[in-house]
Amino acid sequence: MDYVKGIVSLLGVEGRDGPVRDREPRTRPAGGFPAGYSRLVEELGGFTVDGVLTVLPPEGVLHYERSHDARLAGTDKRVDIDGGYAVKLGERMGDEHVDHDRMQLWAEVARDSGWRVFWEYSDPATRIVVTDYLEYFVYRMEPDEFTYKLLTREISCRPLIDADWPGERFDVAFL
């Protein structure tokens, strides 16, 4: 499925009038922009859905080099994942772990909980990591697919989805 078309349909956006941002950022984040993120922002730019989820435009992504968890970044400590979920901190033990040195912030959650949305570029396939640095929810998918599945409740992401959000209709503000 073309997830960007699905998102455009969900948000009720037919197109954008004129460029609202520089389409060619001067620099790229470490590891580059994942294809699914590029597709998403080429169509919509940065945007906020219901004041809950903000997808940063490329220039916003470039303000963040990587995850900012001082306990883990640049150390041998990693977060081991079990079935797409992790809570414990410890020495790296296996192949399935979150590597904070390879996480790039691309979306923010406008709730007081401190949750953030990253892509991790360490795997051949992009992974999405939703974390408050205590709990981790990991999804093997591109940012456009994650956004679509989040808005249609096709994935279970407890920090973002609750009884009230997302609903069937969305208010969208473009950055």
Order of alpha helices (4+ residues) and beta strands (2+ residues): alpha-alpha-beta-beta-alpha-beta-beta-beta-beta-beta-beta-beta-beta-alpha-beta
